[in-house]
């Protein structure tokens, strides 16, 4: 009988979701054709500008979500490795 610890998968659903959280703001800002227009205006500010500014806090929320997912995954990994020994 072998007392080896089974290898934990490198790619987990939490890591995939964290990657998607980080990709959403990047893709939305690189897809320039989606926001190259002047209307609708918000407070006199054209769509082109307020849409980009809106993504600053939204990107922060996505980044915090990715951090929390990775942090939880790392804790689960350490618990699985420590509990198997």
Residue frames as a rotation matrix with the C-alpha (Angstrom) as fourth column:
UNK 1
0.572 0.820 0.000 0.00
0.820 -0.572 0.000 0.00
0.000 0.000 -1.000 0.00
UNK 2
-0.438 -0.701 0.563 1.23
0.703 -0.657 -0.271 3.40
0.560 0.277 0.781 -0.91
UNK 3
0.107 0.451 -0.886 0.82
0.886 -0.448 -0.121 6.33
-0.451 -0.772 -0.447 1.45
UNK 4
-0.858 -0.417 0.301 1.17
0.514 -0.716 0.473 8.89
0.018 0.560 0.828 -1.31
UNK 5
-0.258 0.752 -0.607 -1.16
0.116 -0.600 -0.792 11.84
-0.959 -0.275 0.068 -1.27
UNK 6
0.138 0.341 0.930 -3.24
0.953 0.209 -0.218 12.02
-0.269 0.916 -0.296 -4.45
UNK 7
-0.852 -0.515 0.096 -2.29
0.516 -0.792 0.327 15.00
-0.092 0.328 0.940 -6.59
UNK 8
-0.007 0.837 -0.547 -4.71
0.391 -0.501 -0.772 17.89
-0.920 -0.220 -0.323 -6.38
UNK 9
0.322 0.162 0.933 -5.96
0.947 -0.045 -0.319 19.21
-0.010 0.986 -0.168 -9.72
UNK 10
-0.748 -0.638 -0.182 -4.25
0.616 -0.770 0.166 22.36
-0.246 0.012 0.969 -10.92
UNK 11
-0.813 0.542 0.212 -7.37
-0.275 -0.678 0.682 23.66
0.513 0.496 0.700 -12.64
UNK 12
-0.703 0.643 -0.304 -10.34
0.642 0.389 -0.661 23.93
-0.307 -0.659 -0.686 -10.31
UNK 13
0.134 0.837 0.530 -13.73
0.918 -0.306 0.252 25.56
0.373 0.453 -0.810 -10.89
UNK 14
0.695 0.091 -0.714 -12.77
0.506 -0.767 0.395 28.38
-0.512 -0.635 -0.579 -8.50
UNK 15
-0.318 -0.904 -0.286 -9.62
0.278 -0.377 0.883 29.13
-0.906 0.202 0.371 -10.50
UNK 16
-0.585 0.204 0.785 -11.52
0.804 0.026 0.594 29.09
0.101 0.979 -0.179 -13.79
UNK 17
0.528 0.849 0.024 -14.11
0.824 -0.519 0.226 31.48
0.205 -0.100 -0.974 -12.34
UNK 18
0.398 -0.483 -0.780 -11.34
0.351 -0.706 0.615 33.74
-0.848 -0.519 -0.112 -11.02
UNK 19
-0.686 -0.669 0.288 -9.79
0.483 -0.122 0.867 33.83
-0.545 0.734 0.406 -14.48
UNK 20
-0.180 0.716 0.675 -13.13
0.900 -0.157 0.407 34.77
0.398 0.680 -0.616 -15.98
UNK 21
0.690 0.403 -0.601 -13.53
0.659 -0.693 0.292 37.52
-0.298 -0.598 -0.744 -13.38
UNK 22
-0.062 -0.808 -0.586 -10.22
0.197 -0.586 0.786 38.97
-0.978 -0.066 0.195 -14.50
UNK 23
-0.744 -0.248 0.621 -10.98
0.612 0.120 0.781 38.53
-0.268 0.961 0.062 -18.20
UNK 24
0.232 0.953 0.197 -14.36
0.965 -0.200 -0.168 40.30
-0.121 0.229 -0.966 -18.22
UNK 25
0.636 0.035 -0.771 -13.03
0.148 -0.986 0.077 43.87
-0.758 -0.163 -0.632 -17.67
UNK 26
-0.449 -0.882 -0.144 -10.13
-0.060 -0.131 0.990 43.33
-0.891 0.453 0.006 -20.06
UNK 27
-0.633 0.263 0.728 -12.33
0.754 0.424 0.502 42.04
-0.176 0.867 -0.467 -22.86
UNK 28
0.448 0.889 -0.091 -14.96
0.851 -0.455 -0.263 44.72
-0.275 0.041 -0.961 -22.31
UNK 29
0.463 -0.339 -0.819 -12.35
-0.102 -0.938 0.331 47.47
-0.880 -0.070 -0.469 -22.63
UNK 30
-0.657 -0.747 0.099 -10.62
-0.020 0.150 0.989 45.90
-0.753 0.648 -0.114 -25.63
UNK 31
-0.339 0.642 0.688 -13.93
0.932 0.329 0.151 45.60
-0.129 0.692 -0.710 -27.49
UNK 32
-0.830 -0.146 -0.538 -13.89
0.179 -0.984 -0.009 49.28
-0.528 -0.104 0.843 -28.47
UNK 33
-0.842 0.531 0.098 -16.66
0.011 -0.165 0.986 48.96
0.540 0.831 0.133 -31.06
UNK 34
-0.192 0.815 -0.547 -19.14
0.880 0.389 0.271 48.36
0.434 -0.430 -0.792 -28.22
UNK 35
0.312 0.321 -0.894 -18.69
0.805 -0.589 0.069 51.85
-0.504 -0.742 -0.442 -26.78
UNK 36
-0.813 -0.581 -0.021 -17.62
0.470 -0.678 0.565 54.14
-0.343 0.449 0.825 -29.63
UNK 37
-0.093 0.815 0.572 -20.74
0.734 -0.331 0.592 56.26
0.672 0.475 -0.568 -29.58
UNK 38
-0.812 -0.248 0.529 -21.76
-0.053 -0.870 -0.490 59.53
0.582 -0.426 0.693 -28.00
UNK 39
-0.114 0.843 0.525 -25.22
-0.911 -0.300 0.284 58.66
0.397 -0.446 0.802 -26.68
UNK 40
0.624 0.763 0.166 -26.76
0.491 -0.549 0.677 58.16
0.607 -0.341 -0.717 -24.22
UNK 41
-0.330 -0.711 0.621 -25.33
-0.090 -0.631 -0.771 60.95
0.940 -0.311 0.144 -22.11
UNK 42
0.384 0.359 -0.851 -25.27
0.837 0.254 0.485 60.91
0.390 -0.898 -0.203 -18.32
UNK 43
0.527 -0.119 -0.842 -25.09
0.546 -0.711 0.443 64.34
-0.651 -0.693 -0.310 -16.76
UNK 44
0.849 -0.158 -0.504 -23.89
-0.434 -0.753 -0.495 65.79
-0.301 0.638 -0.708 -20.06
UNK 45
-0.234 -0.957 0.171 -21.01
-0.692 0.287 0.662 63.27
-0.683 0.037 -0.729 -20.29
UNK 46
0.184 0.291 -0.939 -21.01
-0.936 0.345 -0.076 61.25
0.302 0.893 0.335 -23.54
UNK 47
0.945 0.304 0.118 -21.36
-0.324 0.917 0.231 57.47
-0.038 -0.256 0.966 -23.35
UNK 48
0.543 -0.800 -0.255 -17.80
0.130 0.381 -0.915 56.95
0.829 0.464 0.311 -24.60
UNK 49
-0.367 -0.740 0.563 -16.39
-0.427 -0.403 -0.809 58.57
0.826 -0.538 -0.168 -21.45
UNK 50
0.022 0.392 0.920 -18.79
-1.000 -0.003 0.025 57.47
0.012 -0.920 0.392 -18.73
UNK 51
0.903 0.267 -0.336 -18.75
-0.302 0.952 -0.056 53.85
0.305 0.152 0.940 -19.92
UNK 52
0.147 -0.938 -0.316 -14.97
0.184 0.339 -0.923 53.68
0.972 0.077 0.222 -19.50
UNK 53
-0.520 -0.316 0.793 -15.10
-0.624 -0.493 -0.606 55.43
0.583 -0.811 0.060 -16.14
UNK 54
0.513 0.784 0.349 -17.81
-0.842 0.380 0.383 53.03
0.168 -0.491 0.855 -14.99
UNK 55
0.728 -0.244 -0.641 -15.42
0.043 0.949 -0.313 50.14
0.684 0.200 0.701 -15.55
UNK 56
-0.313 -0.865 0.391 -12.92
-0.450 -0.228 -0.864 51.45
0.836 -0.447 -0.318 -12.98
UNK 57
-0.321 0.199 0.926 -15.00
-0.927 0.137 -0.350 50.45
-0.196 -0.971 0.140 -9.91
UNK 58
0.774 0.626 -0.096 -16.56
-0.630 0.746 -0.215 47.49
-0.063 0.227 0.972 -11.73
UNK 59
0.353 -0.744 -0.567 -13.07
-0.210 0.528 -0.823 46.15
0.912 0.409 0.030 -12.49
UNK 60
-0.555 -0.537 0.636 -12.17
-0.712 -0.090 -0.697 46.55
0.431 -0.839 -0.332 -8.83
UNK 61
0.230 0.729 0.645 -15.21
-0.898 0.414 -0.148 44.46
-0.374 -0.545 0.750 -7.86
UNK 62
0.878 0.057 -0.475 -14.25
-0.321 0.806 -0.497 41.73
0.354 0.589 0.726 -10.34
UNK 63
-0.063 -0.989 -0.131 -10.65
-0.334 0.144 -0.932 41.78
0.941 -0.015 -0.339 -9.07
UNK 64
-0.431 -0.007 0.902 -11.75
-0.902 0.011 -0.431 41.45
-0.007 -1.000 -0.011 -5.44
UNK 65
0.660 0.732 0.172 -14.00
-0.711 0.682 -0.175 38.57
-0.245 -0.007 0.970 -6.46
UNK 66
0.621 -0.517 -0.590 -11.08
-0.191 0.630 -0.753 36.82
0.760 0.580 0.293 -8.17
UNK 67
-0.425 -0.804 0.415 -8.88
-0.595 -0.097 -0.798 37.38
0.682 -0.586 -0.437 -5.12
UNK 68
-0.085 0.473 0.877 -11.48
-0.952 0.221 -0.212 35.90
-0.294 -0.853 0.432 -2.79
UNK 69
0.876 0.412 -0.252 -11.97
-0.478 0.812 -0.334 32.87
0.067 0.413 0.908 -5.04
UNK 70
0.275 -0.863 -0.423 -8.24
-0.154 0.395 -0.906 32.18
0.949 0.314 -0.025 -5.26
UNK 71
-0.471 -0.426 0.773 -7.76
-0.787 -0.194 -0.586 32.76
0.399 -0.884 -0.244 -1.54
UNK 72
0.348 0.690 0.635 -10.54
-0.860 0.504 -0.075 30.28
-0.372 -0.520 0.769 -0.70
UNK 73
0.875 -0.058 -0.481 -9.11
-0.258 0.785 -0.563 27.76
0.410 0.617 0.672 -3.18
UNK 74
-0.114 -0.993 -0.032 -5.63
-0.363 0.072 -0.929 28.05
0.925 -0.094 -0.369 -1.66
UNK 75
-0.332 0.064 0.941 -7.01
-0.942 0.021 -0.334 27.52
-0.041 -0.998 0.053 1.86
UNK 76
0.737 0.649 0.188 -8.90
-0.623 0.760 -0.185 24.43
-0.263 0.019 0.965 0.68
UNK 77
0.589 -0.614 -0.525 -5.71
-0.221 0.503 -0.835 23.16
0.777 0.608 0.161 -0.99
UNK 78
-0.436 -0.797 0.417 -3.65
-0.618 -0.071 -0.783 23.60
0.654 -0.599 -0.462 2.18
UNK 79
0.007 0.530 0.848 -6.35
-0.938 0.298 -0.179 21.91
-0.348 -0.794 0.499 4.26
UNK 80
0.908 0.339 -0.247 -6.49
-0.414 0.820 -0.395 18.97
0.068 0.461 0.885 1.83
UNK 81
0.238 -0.904 -0.355 -2.70
-0.213 0.308 -0.927 18.58
0.948 0.296 -0.119 1.82
UNK 82
-0.546 -0.454 0.705 -2.41
-0.732 -0.151 -0.664 18.94
0.408 -0.878 -0.249 5.60
UNK 83
0.218 0.747 0.628 -5.36
-0.921 0.370 -0.120 16.68
-0.322 -0.552 0.769 6.35
UNK 84
0.839 0.104 -0.534 -4.04
-0.382 0.811 -0.443 13.86
0.387 0.575 0.721 4.17
UNK 85
-0.091 -0.985 -0.148 -0.68
-0.424 0.173 -0.889 13.62
0.901 -0.018 -0.433 5.94
